[in-house]
Amino acid sequence: MKERRWYYLLPLAGTIFGIWYIHIAFYDVVYSDYIRLVNSYLPDVWDPARFLVPDVLTRIPLSYLGRIINTTFFHYSVTFDQTLGVLGMGLAGAVLAAYCIRRRIGPVWMLAVMAVVFSLNKWEMLINGSGWVHFFAFAGFYYHYLVLDRAWCGEAKAHDRRTLMWLPWVMILGVAGQYCAVYAAVLFLTYLLKLAMVRAKEKRWSGEYGGYLASAASAFGCYLVSNAFAVEDHAGMQDLSLIRQLLDTPGYFVRFLLKSLSSMAAGGDYARSHFTGETPYLVLGLLVAAAYLAALWFQYRYRLYERTILPLILIVSGSANHLLVLLSRWSFLIEDYGMGSRYALQFAAGVLGILLTCALVWQMERGGAGGAQGDGMGLSRRTLPVCGAAALIAAMFLAGAVGDTIQELEIAPYRRLLCMDRARIALDFENRTDDELRENFEYRTSQPESGQAVRNALTVLKEQGWNVFYHEEESLTDE
């Protein structure tokens, strides 16, 4: 394993790349979700009344600590939050690097995995720094799956078993927020699968995995109790019946799902600038769906899940996220809603699982690094179809990750100019109309009262001398 320790340099390089991207694509000024956060939690971030609310466990308690640090030491800087997001992405990369080292995944496959992790198809999550904690959530998920993988293979130590007991409580109640649903679901399925496997093989129930299941279920139950007090507020959603809409327009749901799948091979922004008509989206969506099915077949054909469970967990997680976005966002009645960059972080889990599955199959067929099959002599007529399919799947996702990143780097300077224009408007907000504020700060543009919400948030920041009002003496004309 020591010869692959250099793998950790790749997530480090990816983190540096992400921070550089933030520098070229953003100017420090609040907008979008920050308007709601400022009005809800500022200026007094120490006020217990803002924290001790019935649905606090759904509001990601870790984010409260982030706001305290940000306002105390960084004058409520969006760039601070964005940097935290990049660091979270780097941690996720480091966890996957650890898995690749342990499983002796080849360098080319490792590079493909890192390309997906650090692809700028997640630009919206990176730029909108309010979602920084979600990157830490997925890093935590991947770490949990890594520890679980060691236990699955009988390699867990005592501290690993303790981690599997307490980590769901930290993740579900403190970090994951709404993303805990899929996380909890895949844990339940994994533990139930292990219980069934042990029962079939040893004619007994595993108390160890029963304990893991009980711990995760208890933590998720606490979350659901807190969630019962939450008030949902999704601007733009239509009040429609799912069953009625499904019966009336079944094709809409199919196209929604295929387009969301296609976004992992060509991000929404990239696709809109290169595709004409509906066909390319649907064809690409079918290809991604085929990649999912091929990975599941590889898992079954080679019984990979008996040797390592992490790739299968990621595949199930990614596919579940596609279905969850469909079920929770269909009522916007926008077919390409699931192609938004904000969902790339969720969907990436599935792609990572597919790539790791293909890497393991390639390894086995080539007979390398612990592979049980193959003769180590390269491709043959027997191995060529499977290895060729694995390579084509990897090439599709790698091309998508690289293409999205290149396009975003081209757009980045224009995003920064837009932010600088927004900063100028913020500094002059008293003289701007509500309509101007609503549109320029991208806050619920369909609701007229949101302009006043922007004005209220900017008033709070100005009174405290935070964010754009802290560095307002910097020149906005020299750049």
C-alpha positions in Angstrom: 0.0 0.0 0.0 2.9 2.4 0.7 3.7 2.8 -3.0 0.3 4.4 -3.5 0.4 6.9 -0.7 1.0 9.6 -3.3 -2.8 9.2 -4.0 -3.4 11.6 -1.1 -1.7 14.3 -3.2 -4.6 14.3 -5.6 -7.3 15.4 -3.2 -4.8 18.0 -1.9 -4.3 19.3 -5.4 -8.1 19.2 -6.0 -8.7 21.3 -2.8 -6.1 23.9 -4.0 -7.8 23.9 -7.4 -11.2 24.5 -5.8 -10.0 27.4 -3.7 -8.4 29.0 -6.8 -11.7 28.5 -8.7 -13.6 30.4 -5.9 -11.0 33.2 -6.2 -11.6 33.7 -10.0 -15.4 33.1 -10.0 -16.6 35.1 -7.0 -16.5 38.5 -5.3 -17.5 38.4 -1.6 -21.2 39.5 -1.4 -24.3 37.8 -0.1 -27.1 36.7 -2.4 -29.7 33.9 -2.8 -30.0 31.7 0.3 -27.9 34.1 2.3 -30.8 36.6 2.3 -32.9 34.1 4.3 -30.0 33.2 6.6 -29.3 36.8 7.5 -32.9 37.6 8.2 -33.3 34.4 10.3 -30.1 34.2 12.3 -28.3 37.5 12.3 -27.1 39.7 13.8 -27.2 37.9 17.2 -25.8 34.5 16.4 -25.5 33.7 20.1 -29.2 34.1 20.7 -30.4 30.7 22.1 -33.9 31.4 20.9 -32.7 31.1 17.3 -31.2 27.7 18.1 -33.6 26.1 20.5 -36.5 25.7 18.1 -38.6 22.5 17.8 -37.1 21.5 14.4 -33.5 22.3 15.3 -32.3 18.9 14.3 -33.4 19.5 10.7 -31.5 22.8 10.5 -28.0 21.3 10.6 -26.7 22.4 14.0 -23.1 22.4 12.7 -24.0 25.4 10.6 -24.7 27.5 13.8 -21.1 27.0 14.8 -20.0 28.0 11.4 -22.0 31.3 11.6 -20.6 32.1 15.0 -17.0 31.7 13.7 -17.8 33.5 10.5 -19.3 36.6 12.2 -16.8 36.7 15.0 -13.6 36.4 13.0 -14.5 36.9 9.3 -17.2 39.6 9.3 -19.7 37.2 7.7 -17.7 36.4 4.7 -19.2 34.2 2.0 -15.7 33.3 0.9 -15.1 31.8 4.3 -18.1 29.5 3.8 -17.1 28.7 0.3 -13.6 27.7 1.5 -15.2 25.4 4.1 -17.1 23.8 1.2 -14.0 23.2 -0.8 -12.3 21.7 2.3 -15.3 19.3 2.8 -14.9 18.3 -0.9 -11.2 17.7 -0.2 -12.0 15.5 2.8 -14.4 13.4 0.6 -11.6 13.0 -1.9 -9.2 11.9 0.9 -11.6 9.2 2.1 -12.0 7.8 -1.4 -8.2 8.0 -1.8 -7.9 5.9 1.3 -10.3 3.3 -0.2 -8.4 3.2 -3.5 -5.1 2.7 -1.6 -6.6 -0.1 0.5 -8.1 -1.8 -2.6 -5.0 -1.1 -4.7 -7.1 0.6 -7.4 -4.9 1.6 -10.4 -3.7 5.2 -10.9 -5.8 5.8 -14.0 -9.0 4.8 -12.2 -8.0 6.9 -9.2 -7.6 9.9 -11.5 -11.1 9.3 -12.9 -12.5 9.2 -9.4 -10.8 12.4 -8.4 -12.0 14.1 -11.6 -15.6 13.4 -10.6 -15.1 14.4 -7.0 -13.5 17.8 -8.0 -15.5 18.4 -11.2 -16.9 21.9 -11.4 -20.3 20.6 -12.3 -20.9 21.4 -8.7 -20.2 25.1 -9.2 -23.6 26.2 -7.8 -23.0 24.5 -4.5 -19.4 25.9 -4.4 -20.4 29.4 -5.3 -23.4 29.5 -3.0 -21.4 29.1 0.1 -24.4 28.6 2.4 -24.3 24.9 1.4 -20.7 24.4 2.7 -21.9 21.9 5.3 -23.3 19.6 2.7 -19.8 18.9 1.4 -18.8 17.9 5.0 -21.9 15.7 5.1 -20.9 13.7 2.1 -17.4 13.4 3.4 -18.9 12.0 6.6 -21.1 9.6 4.6 -18.1 8.3 2.6 -16.1 7.9 5.8 -18.9 5.9 7.4 -19.1 3.7 4.3 -15.3 3.3 4.4 -15.4 2.1 8.0 -18.4 -0.1 7.3 -16.5 -1.6 4.4 -13.7 -2.7 6.8 -16.2 -4.2 9.1 -17.9 -5.9 6.2 -14.7 -7.6 5.2 -13.8 -8.7 8.8 -11.0 -6.2 9.1 -12.6 -3.8 11.6 -10.8 -3.0 14.8 -12.5 -2.1 18.1 -12.5 1.7 17.3 -14.1 1.0 13.9 -17.0 -0.8 15.7 -17.4 2.0 18.1 -17.4 4.5 15.2 -20.2 2.6 13.5 -22.3 3.0 16.6 -21.9 6.7 17.3 -21.3 8.2 13.8 -25.0 8.0 12.6 -26.0 10.2 15.6 -23.4 12.9 14.6 -24.2 12.8 10.9 -28.0 12.5 11.1 -28.6 15.0 13.9 -25.7 17.4 13.5 -24.5 17.5 9.9 -26.6 15.9 7.2 -29.9 17.8 7.4 -32.3 16.7 4.6 -29.6 14.5 3.1 -29.9 12.1 6.0 -32.9 10.3 4.4 -30.8 8.5 1.7 -27.9 8.1 4.1 -30.1 6.4 6.6 -31.9 4.3 4.0 -28.7 2.9 2.5 -27.5 2.1 6.0 -30.7 0.2 6.8 -30.5 -1.8 3.5 -26.8 -2.6 4.1 -27.3 -3.8 7.6 -30.3 -5.8 6.6 -28.4 -7.4 3.8 -25.6 -8.3 6.2 -28.0 -9.8 8.7 -29.6 -11.9 5.9 -26.2 -13.1 4.7 -25.0 -14.1 8.2 -28.3 -15.8 8.8 -28.1 -17.8 5.6 -24.5 -18.8 6.1 -24.3 -19.3 9.9 -27.9 -19.9 10.8 -27.8 -17.1 13.4 -28.6 -13.4 13.7 -25.7 -11.0 13.9 -25.9 -9.0 17.2 -23.2 -6.7 15.9 -25.1 -5.6 12.8 -28.3 -5.6 14.7 -26.7 -3.0 17.0 -25.6 -0.9 14.1 -29.1 -1.0 12.6 -30.7 -0.1 15.9 -28.3 2.9 16.4 -28.9 4.3 12.9 -32.7 3.8 13.2 -32.8 5.5 16.6 -30.9 8.5 15.3 -33.1 8.8 12.2 -36.2 8.4 14.5 -35.0 11.5 16.5 -34.6 13.4 13.2 -38.1 12.5 12.1 -39.6 13.7 15.4 -37.8 17.1 14.9 -38.9 17.2 11.3 -42.5 16.9 12.3 -42.3 20.5 13.6 -40.7 21.9 10.4 -42.5 24.3 8.1 -41.9 23.6 4.5 -41.5 26.6 2.2 -40.7 25.8 -1.5 -41.4 28.8 -3.6 -42.7 28.0 -7.1 -44.0 24.5 -6.3 -47.4 23.7 -7.7 -50.1 22.2 -5.5 -50.8 19.1 -7.6 -51.6 15.5 -7.0 -48.7 13.1 -7.8 -51.0 10.3 -8.9 -53.2 12.6 -11.1 -50.1 14.1 -12.7 -48.6 10.7 -13.3 -51.7 9.5 -15.0 -52.1 12.6 -17.1 -48.4 13.1 -18.1 -46.4 9.9 -17.5 -43.8 11.0 -20.1 -43.0 14.0 -18.0 -41.7 11.9 -15.2 -39.6 9.7 -17.5 -38.1 12.8 -19.2 -37.4 14.4 -15.8 -35.5 11.3 -14.6 -33.6 10.8 -17.8 -32.5 14.4 -17.9 -31.3 14.2 -14.3 -29.4 11.1 -15.1 -27.8 12.8 -18.2 -26.5 15.6 -16.0 -23.8 13.4 -14.6 -22.4 12.8 -18.1 -22.9 16.4 -19.3 -23.9 19.0 -16.7 -26.9 21.2 -17.3 -25.0 24.3 -18.4 -22.7 22.3 -20.7 -25.6 20.4 -22.2 -27.7 23.5 -22.8 -24.8 25.2 -24.7 -24.0 22.1 -26.8 -27.3 20.1 -27.3 -30.1 21.0 -29.6 -33.5 19.5 -29.0 -34.6 16.8 -26.6 -33.0 13.7 -28.1 -29.4 14.2 -26.9 -30.5 14.6 -23.3 -32.7 11.4 -23.4 -30.0 9.3 -25.2 -27.4 10.4 -22.7 -29.8 9.7 -19.8 -30.4 6.2 -21.2 -26.6 5.6 -21.4 -26.2 6.7 -17.8 -29.0 4.4 -16.8 -27.3 1.6 -18.7 -24.1 2.3 -16.8 -26.0 1.9 -13.5 -27.4 -1.4 -14.6 -24.1 -2.6 -15.9 -22.5 -1.7 -12.5 -25.2 -3.7 -10.7 -24.7 -6.6 -13.1 -20.9 -6.5 -12.4 -21.7 -6.5 -8.7 -23.8 -9.6 -9.1 -21.7 -11.4 -11.7 -18.4 -11.0 -9.8 -20.0 -11.0 -6.3 -18.1 -7.9 -5.5 -20.4 -7.1 -2.7 -19.1 -10.1 -0.8 -15.5 -8.6 -0.9 -16.3 -4.9 -0.6 -19.6 -3.1 0.0 -18.6 0.6 -0.4 -19.1 0.7 -4.2 -22.5 -0.9 -4.1 -23.6 1.5 -1.3 -22.5 4.5 -3.5 -24.5 3.1 -6.4 -27.6 2.7 -4.4 -27.1 6.1 -2.8 -26.8 7.8 -6.2 -29.8 6.1 -7.7 -31.9 6.8 -4.6 -30.9 10.5 -4.9 -32.1 10.7 -8.5 -35.5 9.2 -7.4 -35.7 11.5 -4.3 -35.1 14.6 -6.5 -37.8 13.4 -8.9 -40.3 12.8 -6.1 -39.6 16.0 -4.2 -39.2 18.4 -7.2 -41.5 17.1 -9.9 -44.2 19.6 -8.9 -42.2 22.5 -10.2 -43.3 21.1 -13.6 -39.8 21.8 -15.1 -38.4 18.8 -16.9 -34.8 19.8 -16.6 -35.0 20.8 -12.9 -33.0 17.8 -11.9 -30.2 18.9 -14.1 -29.3 21.8 -11.8 -25.8 22.0 -10.5 -27.1 22.0 -7.0 -27.8 18.3 -7.3 -24.5 17.2 -8.7 -23.1 16.6 -5.3 -25.8 14.1 -4.5 -25.7 12.4 -7.9 -21.9 12.1 -7.9 -22.1 9.3 -5.3 -23.6 7.0 -7.9 -21.0 7.8 -10.5 -18.2 7.2 -7.9 -19.8 3.8 -7.1 -20.0 2.9 -10.8 -16.3 3.9 -11.4 -15.1 2.0 -8.4 -17.1 -1.1 -9.5 -15.6 -0.9 -13.0 -12.1 -0.5 -11.5 -12.5 -3.6 -9.4 -13.8 -5.6 -12.3 -10.9 -4.4 -14.5 -8.6 -5.4 -11.7 -10.1 -8.9 -11.4 -10.1 -9.5 -15.2 -6.6 -8.3 -15.6 -5.5 -10.4 -12.7 -3.8 -7.6 -10.9 -3.5 -6.4 -7.3 -5.3 -9.2 -5.7 -7.7 -10.0 -8.5 -9.0 -13.6 -8.4 -9.4 -13.9 -12.1 -7.3 -13.2 -15.2 -3.8 -14.1 -16.0 -2.1 -10.7 -15.6 -1.1 -10.8 -19.3 -3.4 -8.0 -20.5 -6.6 -8.1 -22.4 -7.8 -11.3 -24.2 -10.9 -12.3 -26.1 -12.5 -13.4 -22.9 -11.7 -10.2 -20.9 -12.0 -7.7 -23.7 -15.9 -7.3 -23.6 -16.0 -6.7 -19.9 -12.9 -4.5 -19.7 -14.0 -2.6 -22.8 -17.4 -1.9 -21.2 -15.8 -0.8 -18.0 -13.5 1.5 -19.9 -16.3 3.0 -22.0 -18.4 3.7 -18.9 -15.4 5.4 -17.2 -14.6 7.4 -20.4 -18.2 8.7 -20.5 -18.1 10.0 -17.0 -14.6 11.3 -17.2 -15.4 13.2 -20.4 -18.4 14.7 -18.7 -16.4 15.8 -15.6 -13.6 17.3 -17.6 -16.0 19.0 -20.1 -18.1 20.6 -17.3 -14.9 21.8 -15.6 -13.4 23.4 -18.7 -16.7 25.2 -19.5 -17.0 26.4 -16.0 -13.5 27.8 -16.0 -14.4 29.7 -19.1 -17.5 31.1 -17.4 -15.9 31.9 -14.1 -14.6 35.4 -14.8 -18.1 36.4 -15.9 -19.5 35.1 -12.7 -17.1 37.3 -10.8 -18.1 40.3 -12.8 -21.7 39.6 -12.0 -20.9 39.4 -8.3 -19.0 42.7 -8.5 -22.1 44.3 -10.0 -24.1 42.9 -7.2 -21.7 44.3 -4.7 -22.1 47.8 -6.2 -25.9 47.5 -5.9 -25.6 46.3 -2.3 -23.6 49.3 -1.4 -26.3 51.5 -2.9 -29.3 49.4 -1.8 -31.2 52.3 -0.2 -31.6 53.9 -3.6 -32.7 50.8 -5.4 -36.2 49.5 -5.9 -37.5 46.2 -4.5 -37.7 44.8 -8.0 -34.0 45.5 -8.6 -33.0 43.9 -5.3 -35.1 40.9 -5.9 -33.8 40.2 -9.4 -30.1 41.1 -8.8 -29.8 39.1 -5.5 -31.6 36.0 -7.0 -33.9 35.6 -4.0 -37.3 34.1 -4.8 -37.7 36.2 -7.9 -41.3 35.1 -8.4 -42.4 36.6 -5.0 -42.8 40.4 -4.9 -42.1 40.6 -1.1 -38.7 39.1 -1.5 -37.3 42.5 -2.6 -38.1 43.8 0.9 -36.4 40.7 2.4 -33.2 41.6 0.5 -33.4 45.2 1.8 -33.8 43.9 5.4 -30.8 41.6 5.1 -28.6 44.3 3.6 -29.7 46.7 6.4 -28.6 44.2 9.0 -25.2 43.7 7.3 -24.7 47.4 6.9 -25.5 48.1 10.6 -22.9 45.5 11.7 -20.3 46.4 9.1 -20.2 42.9 7.7 -19.7 41.2 4.3 -19.6 43.7 1.5 -19.9 46.6 3.9 -16.8 45.5 5.7 -14.6 45.7 2.6 -16.6 48.5 0.8 -13.5 50.7 0.7 -11.9 48.1 -1.7 -12.0 49.3 -5.3 -14.6 47.6 -7.5 -13.4 49.4 -10.6 -9.8 48.2 -10.7 -10.8 44.6 -11.6 
